[in-house]
Amino acid sequence: MCGIILTNFQSVTVKSFNKALKLMNHRGPDFQDSLEINGFYMGHNRLSVIDLDNRSNQPLSKDNLH
């Protein structure tokens, strides 16, 4: 099962966000990435079960949408 984390708390630092994302690694050990846009942090841990294509990795940004 994949894991997603999203926050916009002012007190969140990149270091604390990455620590929280790492704690969720058991939710999806196949891929991990994060994205920060205007103070919003999003992180994703992916578990590849059926779709093994790297194009399915997230979080998506406007640069990799088709």
ChimeraX attribute file (.defattr): number of C-alpha atoms within 10 A of each C-alpha:
attribute: neighborCount
match mode: 1-to-1
recipient: residues
	/A:1	11
	/A:2	17
	/A:3	17
	/A:4	17
	/A:5	14
	/A:6	15
	/A:7	13
	/A:8	13
	/A:9	10
	/A:10	8
	/A:11	6
	/A:12	14
	/A:13	12
	/A:14	11
	/A:15	9
	/A:16	11
	/A:17	18
	/A:18	16
	/A:19	11
	/A:20	13
	/A:21	22
	/A:22	16
	/A:23	10
	/A:24	19
	/A:25	18
	/A:26	14
	/A:27	17
	/A:28	18
	/A:29	16
	/A:30	15
	/A:31	16
	/A:32	21
	/A:33	15
	/A:34	19
	/A:35	15
	/A:36	14
	/A:37	9
	/A:38	6
	/A:39	13
	/A:40	13
	/A:41	19
	/A:42	20
	/A:43	22
	/A:44	25
	/A:45	26
	/A:46	22
	/A:47	20
	/A:48	17
	/A:49	9
	/A:50	6
	/A:51	10
	/A:52	11
	/A:53	8
	/A:54	9
	/A:55	10
	/A:56	12
	/A:57	18
	/A:58	19
	/A:59	16
	/A:60	15
	/A:61	10
	/A:62	6
	/A:63	6
	/A:64	9
	/A:65	7
	/A:66	4
